[in-house]
């Protein structure tokens, strides 16, 4: 027993920040950003909190699943930028949704949604749950250096959710981790301690773009090939590939090495940028809400992010 995805939902901020808007605060241009990243605009939290977006996405997914809220037996949130360190975002959502089930967060950066799916599969295998709510939510606008054009142009804020029910939709899944602080990191909040003779440091997101690019391309190629093989599928049987939306150059480089038809790749990086763990479930919701998914469709998901972590899976759509 694994699970089926029976409902999806997503939410994003009202504020649209274009490349031209960024050119007004940092030395960049629309052409520079588009050619190097594929991003044209992104959504940034202003009046909303990331908790607000997470709750909206969760409620939409529950409505789409046509499930009574009381049938949710577990909430898993993937995030690295929740409004609080504690309580977890999952616990906050549990309260706002009026539930009493266990709830916890997963910290695996951009791979968080895939990690959450793997954890959920274990609960279904044990037969201890009926339905699980997974919410991915990140607002990296809070933690990027808006004077650093190498990072601030990449990211956007948003949330997406999926309701899982009993079924056999998960055909293969693979996770990995390789501890590496230097390639990509986000320091924790630091205060000035009276007994420490050291000033507080900036807590901005930092990334070695060259190292991350090499890691991302190689991991996507390897992981997609492996999960397709694990699922006993041919490349022609894949309906959609949902790659993490880190950078269009990463996706294009991997596509050239993978023998999956080019029209099977789904992207939305142009209008949302990199939303961390939200990218893949956001694309899943877009496909679902647009009516593009049919029963039996085979979806390949591949993510990579801080940790360094990776996650890939094959899902059969039976929603």
Secondary structure, 3 states (H helix, E strand, C coil): CCCEEEEEEEECCCEEEEHHHHHCCCCCCHHHHHHHHCCCEEEECCCCCHHHHHHHHHHHHHHHHCCCHHHEEEEEEECCCCCCCCCCHHHHHHHHHCCCCEEEEECCHHHHHHHHHHHHHHHHHHCCCCEEEEEEEEEHHHCCCCCCHHHHCCECEEEEEEEEECCCCEEEEEEEEEEECCCEEECCCCCCCCCCCCCCCCCCEEECHHHHHHHHHHHHHHHHHHHHHHCCCCHHHCCEEEECCCCHHHHHHHHHHCCCCHHHEECCHHHHCECCCHHHHHHHHHHHHCCCCCCCCEEEEEEEECEEEEEEEEEECCC
